[in-house]
Amino acid sequence: RVVKPSLRLPESGMKLLKHGVNLDLFFRTLWKENVNRLLMLDYDGTLAPFKVRREEAKPYPGVRKILGDILRSGQVKMAIISGRPVHEVNGFLDLDEPLEIWGEHGFERRLTDNSYLRKGLLPLQNEGIERFIEWAAERKLNSFLELKTSCVALHWRGVNEKDRKRMKQLVDAEWRETLQPFLLEIRPF
């Protein structure tokens, strides 16, 4: 006998980004026999709300239980993907079941056996990131930076529209060309 987890979304303020999705049909299809299942979920904005203060992005109520039910069923391979470091996602979710997590935009990976893989950057890329950090500090943007092992994120969540535009213009005007020799690129997210 197969025990299927309850996959209903809790009444918690979680919202579907794409309206008109028939969740009952989705979950019935998910549980058809002889189907290989892989469920990949992003953390911020999917399992947890976006927050100006990143450390406050706790999972929506009920998310841990739903993920645990799915993992315990043994019928779905699941991976969480995030721009956050693996240890942050793991700490927020705090599940008893082993979970594969891809962090830092694919540069880190923790497998279900708790083994850990990490891609490194070239020395040239590290130099470019260091120069960008110095540049941001000179322009008083360092409080908006999130330093990661694979990149630097310039966050403007919670920043007024005028300052956002100024930050974007500064980066585009002064760094888009400068980063190319360092084998780095600017990616909006």
Secondary structure, DSSP 4 states (H G I P E B T S, - for coil): -PPPPP-PPPSSS---SSTT--HHHHHHHHT-TT---EEEEETBTTTB---SSGGG-PPPTTHHHHHHHHHHHTS-EEEEE-SS-HHHHHHHH--SS--EEEEGGGTEEE-TTS-EEEPPPPHHHHHHHHHHHHHHHHTT-GGGEEE-SS-EEE--TT--HHHHHHHHHHHHHHHTTTTGGGT------
